[in-house]
Amino acid sequence: MSEHKTSQLRVEQNVNLKPLNTFGLEAIAKYYVRPSSLDQLQQAYEFAKEHGLACLVLGGGSNILFKQDHYSGLVIHLDIQGIHVEETNDQFYVVVGASENWHELTQFCVNKGIIGLENLSLIPGSVGACPVQNIGAYGVEVAEFISTVLCYDPTEGQVVELTAEQCAFGYRDSVFKRDKAHWVILEVRFVFSKSRKLSLEYGDIANRVDAKIQDDPRLALSPRLISEVICEIRSEKLPDPSITGNAGSFFKNPIVDASVFEVLKAKYPQLVAHPYGSQYKLAAGWLIDFLGFKGKTVGGAGVHKLQALVLVNNSGHATSKELFDLVGMIRQEVKSNFGIDLEIEPRVI
């Protein structure tokens, strides 16, 4: 493996990206850097400009799929660390480097008694990825807590701080997802109200919490207890990417108008859906499971046997072709039977 060097930044060539994406797809980066500061990040973009290279910013690799086995540009694998907490009478402010591990941040907040992120425990990936997808789970979305996002704009060569409004958050969506090339997230500033209540309304959370407290009266309702319950639920339903390659929820839950929901519900009484404002959010996993895809495989790629919303690298050697052949089959059948276009949640390169 050959190398090019700048004054501070090491640029590697022909780097295997398989260990850097949680689905475990084979891909080779023509060039690769690991900047740990703004100065090094700027050097990376200067190198790319000098060599006429496209850039791909990589975080924890949990929300990315390589459709091609070679990336001919520069992969920028950020290493921006740090967590800083400030406190007022009413709020906690937590400023976090983009490369910090997301689950570790949730546990940091739990240990501090900060309420908000406990329902988002055990989601794989880095903090910098959370605003991109506006990650959410069990009735909570991260956008509720984001105050500002500090970004580097490689086009203008300057640092910009975007407000939550400027981030234009939507369901699994943001300005960062729609304008991938324009922003590199450096840090996220969160704000948590000290008066916020724990969120127990979604699914089976409340019943599980009550059962734990009944089994052990010493336990009290707390962010830690909620986090433990969420981790248990996720571990029961979702494979550990360190053991079985996956990218978490593979498809977005479709949002449809009430009229569409009513037609589908009349035809499929078992249909699982949740109100979403004046619309309905359909459970994509149920649609896939209903069609009999759970446990099905194409080569080394498959649909998880316990959770149809998760596609997995069963063999550890699944190819991009096998994965996307399976994806095509699922999308075609869902479209044919329900009239729904499933949207892939991870970013496809």
Secondary structure as the mmCIF struct_conf table of DSSP 4:
data_model
#
loop_
_struct_conf.conf_type_id
_struct_conf.id
_struct_conf.beg_label_comp_id
_struct_conf.beg_label_asym_id
_struct_conf.beg_label_seq_id
_struct_conf.end_label_comp_id
_struct_conf.end_label_asym_id
_struct_conf.end_label_seq_id
STRN STRN1 GLU A 3 LYS A 5
BEND BEND1 SER A 7 GLN A 8
STRN STRN2 ARG A 10 ASN A 16
HELX_RH_3T_P HELX_RH_3T_P1 LYS A 18 LEU A 20
BEND BEND2 ASN A 21 ASN A 21
TURN_TY1_P TURN_TY1_P1 THR A 22 PHE A 23
STRN STRN3 ILE A 28 VAL A 33
BEND BEND3 SER A 37 SER A 37
HELX_RH_AL_P HELX_RH_AL_P1 LEU A 38 HIS A 51
TURN_TY1_P TURN_TY1_P2 GLY A 52 GLY A 52
STRN STRN4 CYS A 55 LEU A 58
BEND BEND4 GLY A 59 GLY A 61
TURN_TY1_P TURN_TY1_P3 SER A 62 ASN A 63
STRN STRN5 ILE A 64 LEU A 65
BEND BEND5 LYS A 67 ASP A 69
STRN STRN6 HIS A 70 HIS A 77
STRN STRN7 ILE A 83 GLU A 87
BEND BEND6 ASN A 89 ASP A 90
STRN STRN8 GLN A 91 GLY A 97
TURN_TY1_P TURN_TY1_P4 ALA A 98 SER A 99
BEND BEND7 GLU A 100 GLU A 100
STRN STRN9 ASN A 101 ASN A 101
HELX_RH_AL_P HELX_RH_AL_P2 TRP A 102 LYS A 112
TURN_TY1_P TURN_TY1_P5 GLY A 113 GLY A 113
BEND BEND8 GLY A 116 LEU A 117
HELX_RH_3T_P HELX_RH_3T_P2 GLU A 118 LEU A 120
TURN_TY1_P TURN_TY1_P6 SER A 121 LEU A 122
BEND BEND9 GLY A 125 GLY A 125
STRN STRN10 SER A 126 SER A 126
HELX_RH_3T_P HELX_RH_3T_P3 VAL A 127 ALA A 129
HELX_RH_AL_P HELX_RH_AL_P3 CYS A 130 GLN A 133
TURN_TY1_P TURN_TY1_P7 ASN A 134 ASN A 134
STRN STRN11 GLY A 136 ALA A 137
TURN_TY1_P TURN_TY1_P8 TYR A 138 GLY A 139
STRN STRN12 VAL A 140 GLU A 141
HELX_RH_3T_P HELX_RH_3T_P4 VAL A 142 GLU A 144
TURN_TY1_P TURN_TY1_P9 PHE A 145 PHE A 145
STRN STRN13 ILE A 146 ASP A 153
TURN_TY1_P TURN_TY1_P10 PRO A 154 GLY A 157
STRN STRN14 GLN A 158 THR A 163
HELX_RH_AL_P HELX_RH_AL_P4 ALA A 164 CYS A 167
TURN_TY1_P TURN_TY1_P11 ALA A 168 ALA A 168
STRN STRN15 GLY A 170 GLY A 170
TURN_TY1_P TURN_TY1_P12 TYR A 171 ARG A 172
STRN STRN16 ASP A 173 ASP A 173
HELX_RH_AL_P HELX_RH_AL_P5 VAL A 175 ARG A 178
TURN_TY1_P TURN_TY1_P13 ASP A 179 HIS A 182
STRN STRN17 VAL A 184 SER A 193
TURN_TY1_P TURN_TY1_P14 LYS A 194 SER A 195
HELX_LH_PP_P HELX_LH_PP_P1 ARG A 196 LEU A 198
BEND BEND10 TYR A 202 TYR A 202
TURN_TY1_P TURN_TY1_P15 GLY A 203 ASP A 204
HELX_RH_AL_P HELX_RH_AL_P6 ILE A 205 ASP A 215
TURN_TY1_P TURN_TY1_P16 PRO A 217 ARG A 218
HELX_RH_AL_P HELX_RH_AL_P7 PRO A 223 LYS A 237
BEND BEND11 LEU A 238 LEU A 238
TURN_TY1_P TURN_TY1_P17 PRO A 241 ILE A 243
BEND BEND12 THR A 244 THR A 244
STRN STRN18 GLY A 245 SER A 249
STRN STRN19 PHE A 251 PHE A 251
HELX_LH_PP_P HELX_LH_PP_P2 LYS A 252 PRO A 254
STRN STRN20 ILE A 255 VAL A 256
HELX_RH_AL_P HELX_RH_AL_P8 ALA A 258 LYS A 267
TURN_TY1_P TURN_TY1_P18 PRO A 269 GLN A 270
STRN STRN21 ALA A 273 TYR A 276
TURN_TY1_P TURN_TY1_P19 GLY A 277 SER A 278
STRN STRN22 GLN A 279 LEU A 282
HELX_RH_AL_P HELX_RH_AL_P9 ALA A 284 PHE A 290
TURN_TY1_P TURN_TY1_P20 LEU A 291 GLY A 292
TURN_TY1_P TURN_TY1_P21 LYS A 294 GLY A 295
STRN STRN23 THR A 297 VAL A 298
TURN_TY1_P TURN_TY1_P22 GLY A 299 GLY A 300
STRN STRN24 ALA A 301 VAL A 303
BEND BEND13 LYS A 305 LEU A 306
TURN_TY1_P TURN_TY1_P23 ALA A 308 LEU A 309
STRN STRN25 VAL A 310 ASN A 313
BEND BEND14 ASN A 314 GLY A 316
HELX_RH_AL_P HELX_RH_AL_P10 SER A 320 PHE A 338
STRN STRN26 ILE A 344 ILE A 344
BEND BEND15 PRO A 346 PRO A 346
STRN STRN27 ARG A 347 VAL A 348
#
